[in-house]
Amino acid sequence: QVDQAHWSLHLVRSACRGVVTPPSSYMLICRKGKPEAAYEASDTLGQGSFGTVYLGEDLTNVDRKVALKSIVVKPRKTASWEEVVAEAELLQKLRHPHVLRCYEWFEEEGNSVESMGRKMWIVMEYMDGGDLNSLYNSRRRAFASPMEPPFIRRVITSVGGALKYIHTMGFLHRDVKCMNVLLSRSYDKMVLADFGLSCSIETSSQVAESERHSAMGTPTYMSPEVLCGKPHSVSSDAWSLGVLAFKLAALVRPFAARDDTTLTMRIVKDEPKELPVGCAADVANAVMGLLDKDPHKRLLAEDAMTWTQDAPIARLSCMG
C-alpha cells in the first residue's frame, strides 16, 4: 500500500512537470507504530562513523526538503540507545539562527533490537550549499587566493555566535571543523552542525577520563591542552574555531604533519604558521587570538566576534 501510494504521488508530481518517469532509488520511512510513510529518503548527502545523511522529502509537506540522518544502534556497541536519544533531544532543544535546526526524531518501524539493532532517524534542516570543507578544498584545487575578509568575518560571527549560544545552554560542541559548518547555496546562511561528540560543560571532566584511551574528535582541530589529556572546555571549542578560520584565511592548516604523533607535538610546542601578508588586520587579530596556546589568555568565541563587529557583516556578500 505504501509503494502504491508513493507511485501515485510520483505520477501527480511528474504530470505537473510535464513528464512521467519511474521514481529513482528511494526509501520510505515510517515512524514506529505508524504504518503510513512519513518521509522519503533519496540521495546520500554524507556518511560518517555515526550514521548516514540522506536528502529527504516530507511526505506531509511536499515543498519541504529535509536532511535525514540515519543512526543504527547495535547491541554491545560503544554508543547506547540512550546516548543517541540524548543527542537527538539536545538537537531539538537548540534554537539559534546559526545552529542546524532539528525538526524531530523517531525510531523506525520494524526495528529488531535483538539482531540488527535499533534505527533512529533525525529530521534536520537541509542546507543546499555543501559545507566549508568542500569550499576550502575547491579553492585549493583551483590554486585560488584565500577567502575574502568579508566571508571570514561572517564565519567567525556565525560559528562564534552558535558557540556562544550552546555554551550559554551549558554544552560543548567538541568537534568544530570545516566539515561541520553547512552553507546555503547562495552563502547567505551558515550553520554549525553535528553534535555527535557534544557533552555538557559539567560532565566534561568525566567524559575526558572515559575517553583517555580512545581518540575522539579531529586532531587537526584539537587544542594543545586537550591533546595533553585535559578536558574540553569553551576555550578548546574556541581554538577549533581559530583553526577553521585560519584555514580559510590562508588555505593551509596552521599546523601540518605527516602523522598524528608529529601533528600533536607541533600543536603543543610550535607556533602556528603565519597568515598571508594581505590578511585583514581584524581577521588576523581574531584568528591568532583564538590560537593562543594558553587557554586562559585565548580569545573565546564571543571575544573573537568583537574584533570584527565594526564590519557590516549582515550586509556583506559571503564571497565578497
Protein Blocks (a to p, Z undefined) as FASTA:
>chain_A
ZZmmmmmmmmmmmmmnopacddddddddddehiabafbdcfbdfbdcfkbccdddddfkl
mkbccddddddddehifbdfklmmmmmmmmmmpccfkbccdfbdcddehiafklnopcdd
ddddddfebpfklmmmmmmmnopacddfklmmmmmmmmmmmmmmmmmnopafklacfklp
ccdfklpaccdehjllgccfklmmmmmmmmmmpcedjfklpcfklmnopacdfklmmmmm
mmmmmmmmnopafbdcfbfklmmmmmmmmccddddfklcfklmmmmmmmmpfblklpccf
klmmmmmmmpcfklpcfkZZ
